[in-house]
């Protein structure tokens, strides 16, 4: 009698393996669920690839047309319908572009203006973002609101006042007249501030407890953790300053201070038919430095733009 009861209890406690448990999905239901999942995700996958192809075509086709026009003969440029694949190529467009205007003087000026402006914006952007994110002082939020408001003001609105001021100072046709009015850093301050705020506060507090001052904290802790965002900020700044046209056009009179976008307009003939071969050749030469920079650092740029999106 004493041994029968434990055996009955053990048999009752042993789970049945008949597969009839209501908590276990049957094979037919599981296969149906996987089929629904596959069919539900396939349209979205196709739509994603289609959008990617369209975006690539929007960017690649103009670049291809610029390059092909730069190596076409003049007779192939003005044919109808357009010639997408010329039978023969020539380098006369590049020769004309570099000889008909002081191309390399404009190129030198663009390098000088871009390097100085980029360094100024990067340094000022990092320092102002550090102050607005990790240093407490009265009116810090108000200053940041002013920075955000500056992002909403187009540069064209301040052109007239800046032009009058620079002219009164006698800085027309000088590097400082081109550089100083463009040295605002609202975007860089906003971007770097978000990155600095995403750094865990425990790391900042630990560095301060170890005796790190403001500059040492920035140099030894904050900046090493913010390199991707800084690289993204640097690339965006370099590209914007390299392509800047309106303000250098208003400030420069000749090749002494004129930048490359200003010089390219001298290749266009306002009185007759423009020879688009040299224009496109000069455009290709102007694009190569920033295009090479982007191709080398594109991974860091994408990582940097998303680094400050999530805090923690």
C-alpha positions in Angstrom: 0.0 0.0 0.0 2.9 2.4 0.8 4.6 1.9 -2.5 1.6 2.3 -4.7 0.8 5.9 -3.7 4.2 7.3 -4.6 4.1 5.5 -8.0 0.7 7.0 -8.7 1.9 10.5 -7.7 5.0 10.2 -9.9 2.9 9.1 -12.8 0.6 12.0 -12.3 3.5 14.5 -12.0 5.1 13.2 -15.2 4.2 15.6 -18.1 2.6 14.1 -21.2 4.6 14.2 -24.4 1.8 13.8 -26.7 2.2 17.3 -28.1 -1.4 18.3 -27.1 -0.2 21.1 -24.8 -2.2 24.3 -25.5 1.0 26.4 -24.9 3.0 24.8 -27.7 2.4 26.0 -31.3 1.6 23.2 -33.7 3.8 22.8 -36.7 1.0 23.8 -39.1 0.4 27.1 -37.2 4.1 27.8 -37.0 4.6 27.3 -40.7 1.6 29.6 -41.4 3.1 32.3 -39.1 6.4 32.1 -40.9 4.6 32.3 -44.3 2.7 35.4 -43.2 6.0 37.0 -41.9 7.8 36.4 -45.2 5.0 37.7 -47.3 4.5 40.7 -45.0 8.2 41.7 -45.2 8.8 41.1 -48.9 6.9 44.3 -50.1 8.8 46.4 -47.7 12.1 44.9 -48.8 11.3 45.6 -52.4 10.2 49.1 -51.6 13.4 49.7 -49.7 15.6 48.5 -52.6 13.6 50.6 -55.0 14.0 53.7 -53.0 17.8 53.1 -52.7 18.1 52.6 -56.4 16.2 55.8 -57.1 18.3 57.8 -54.7 21.5 56.4 -56.2 20.3 57.3 -59.7 19.4 60.9 -58.6 23.0 61.3 -57.4 24.9 59.3 -59.9 23.3 60.4 -63.2 24.2 64.1 -62.9 27.8 63.1 -61.9 28.0 60.8 -64.9 26.7 63.5 -67.2 29.1 66.1 -65.9 32.0 63.7 -66.4 31.0 62.6 -69.9 30.4 66.2 -71.0 33.8 67.2 -69.8 35.5 64.6 -72.1 33.2 65.0 -75.2 34.0 66.9 -78.3 32.1 70.1 -78.8 30.1 68.6 -81.7 28.8 65.8 -79.4 27.7 68.2 -76.7 25.1 70.1 -78.8 23.6 67.1 -80.6 19.9 66.1 -80.4 19.1 63.6 -79.0 21.8 63.7 -76.3 24.8 61.4 -76.6 25.3 59.4 -73.4 28.2 57.3 -74.7 30.5 59.3 -77.0 32.4 57.5 -79.7 35.6 59.4 -78.9 36.9 61.4 -76.0 39.1 64.4 -75.6 40.9 66.3 -72.9 40.6 69.7 -74.5 38.0 70.7 -72.0 40.4 70.3 -69.1 43.1 72.2 -71.0 40.8 75.1 -71.8 39.4 75.2 -68.3 42.9 75.6 -66.7 44.3 78.0 -69.3 41.4 80.4 -70.1 41.0 81.5 -66.5 43.5 81.6 -63.6 42.1 78.3 -62.4 45.0 77.4 -60.0 44.8 80.9 -58.4 41.2 80.4 -57.6 42.0 76.9 -56.4 44.6 78.2 -54.0 42.2 80.8 -52.7 39.6 78.1 -52.1 42.1 76.0 -50.1 43.1 79.0 -48.0 39.6 80.1 -47.2 38.3 76.6 -46.6 41.1 75.6 -44.3 41.0 78.7 -42.1 37.2 78.9 -42.0 36.9 75.1 -41.2 39.5 75.3 -38.4 37.8 78.4 -36.9 34.3 76.8 -37.0 35.5 73.5 -35.6 37.4 75.1 -32.7 34.6 77.6 -31.9 31.9 74.9 -32.3 33.6 72.4 -29.9 34.4 75.1 -27.3 30.9 76.6 -27.3 29.2 73.2 -27.3 31.4 72.1 -24.3 30.4 75.2 -22.4 26.7 74.8 -23.2 26.6 71.1 -22.2 29.1 70.4 -19.4 29.7 73.8 -17.7 27.1 75.4 -15.5 26.7 79.2 -15.7 23.8 81.6 -15.4 21.8 82.0 -18.6 23.1 78.8 -20.3 19.7 77.8 -21.6 19.1 81.3 -22.9 22.3 81.2 -24.8 21.4 77.9 -26.3 18.0 79.2 -27.4 19.8 82.0 -29.2 22.0 79.4 -31.0 18.9 77.5 -32.1 17.3 80.7 -33.3 20.5 81.5 -35.4 20.0 78.1 -37.2 16.6 79.4 -38.4 18.0 82.6 -39.9 19.1 82.2 -43.6 22.6 83.6 -44.3 21.1 85.7 -47.2 19.2 87.9 -44.7 22.5 89.2 -43.1 24.3 89.8 -46.5 23.4 93.5 -46.8 24.4 94.4 -43.2 27.6 92.4 -43.4 28.5 93.9 -46.8 28.1 97.4 -45.4 30.2 96.6 -42.4 33.0 95.0 -44.3 33.1 97.8 -46.9 33.4 100.4 -44.1 36.3 98.5 -42.6 38.0 98.4 -46.0 38.1 94.6 -46.1 36.7 94.1 -49.6 38.9 91.8 -51.8 40.7 90.5 -48.7 40.8 87.1 -47.0 39.5 88.5 -43.7 36.6 90.1 -45.4 35.5 86.7 -46.7 36.4 84.6 -43.6 35.2 86.6 -40.6 31.5 87.1 -41.5 31.2 83.4 -42.3 32.7 82.1 -39.0 29.4 81.5 -37.3 29.1 78.0 -35.7 25.4 77.5 -34.8 25.1 74.2 -36.5 28.4 72.9 -35.1 27.4 74.0 -31.6 24.1 72.2 -31.8 25.6 69.0 -33.2 28.5 68.8 -30.8 26.4 69.7 -27.8 24.1 66.7 -28.5 27.1 64.5 -28.7 28.6 65.8 -25.4 25.3 65.3 -23.6 25.2 61.6 -24.8 28.3 60.8 -22.8 27.4 59.0 -19.6 27.5 61.4 -16.6 29.3 58.8 -14.5 32.4 59.1 -16.7 32.3 62.9 -16.4 31.9 62.8 -12.7 34.7 60.2 -12.3 37.1 62.3 -14.3 36.3 65.4 -12.1 36.8 63.4 -8.9 40.2 62.4 -10.3 41.1 66.1 -10.5 40.5 66.8 -14.2 39.9 70.5 -14.8 37.7 71.8 -17.6 40.3 71.8 -20.4 41.8 68.4 -19.3 38.3 66.9 -19.2 37.7 68.2 -22.7 41.0 67.0 -24.0 41.4 63.6 -22.3 37.8 62.4 -21.8 35.2 64.2 -23.9 37.0 64.5 -27.2 38.3 60.9 -27.4 34.7 59.8 -27.1 33.4 62.2 -29.7 35.7 61.6 -32.7 33.0 60.3 -35.0 30.8 63.3 -34.5 33.7 65.6 -34.8 34.7 64.0 -38.1 31.2 64.4 -39.4 31.1 68.0 -38.3 34.4 68.6 -40.0 33.4 67.1 -43.3 30.1 69.0 -43.4 32.0 72.2 -42.7 34.7 71.6 -45.3 32.1 70.9 -48.0 30.0 73.9 -47.2 33.0 76.3 -47.2 34.4 74.8 -50.3 31.2 75.3 -52.2 30.4 78.8 -50.8 29.6 81.2 -53.6 27.5 84.2 -52.7 29.7 85.9 -50.1 33.0 85.3 -51.9 31.4 86.6 -55.1 30.4 89.9 -53.3 33.7 90.3 -51.6 36.2 89.5 -54.3 37.0 91.4 -57.5 39.6 89.2 -59.2 41.8 86.1 -58.8 43.7 87.6 -55.8 41.0 86.5 -53.4 38.2 84.9 -55.6 37.4 81.3 -54.8 36.9 78.5 -57.2 33.0 78.7 -57.4 33.5 82.4 -58.4 36.1 81.5 -60.9 33.9 78.9 -62.6 31.4 81.6 -63.6 34.1 83.2 -65.8 33.9 80.2 -68.1 30.3 80.9 -69.0 29.7 83.1 -72.0 26.8 85.5 -71.2 26.7 86.9 -74.8 26.6 83.7 -76.8 26.7 80.0 -76.5 28.6 78.6 -73.6 31.2 76.0 -74.3 30.0 73.5 -71.7 33.0 71.2 -72.1 35.4 73.4 -70.2 32.7 74.3 -67.7 32.0 70.7 -66.8 35.8 69.9 -66.8 36.4 72.7 -64.3 33.4 71.4 -62.3 34.9 68.0 -62.1 38.2 69.4 -60.9 36.4 71.4 -58.3 34.5 68.4 -57.0 37.5 66.0 -56.8 38.9 67.2 -53.4 35.7 67.1 -51.4 34.5 63.9 -53.2 37.8 62.2 -52.2 37.5 63.4 -48.7 33.9 62.1 -48.4 34.8 58.7 -49.8 37.6 58.3 -47.3 35.7 59.4 -44.3 32.1 58.5 -45.1 31.9 55.7 -42.6 33.0 58.0 -39.8 30.6 60.7 -41.0 27.5 58.4 -40.9 28.5 57.1 -37.5 29.0 60.6 -36.2 25.7 61.9 -37.4 23.9 59.1 -35.5 26.1 59.1 -32.4 24.3 61.8 -30.5 20.8 60.6 -31.4 20.4 58.4 -28.3 21.6 59.3 -24.9 23.3 56.7 -22.8 
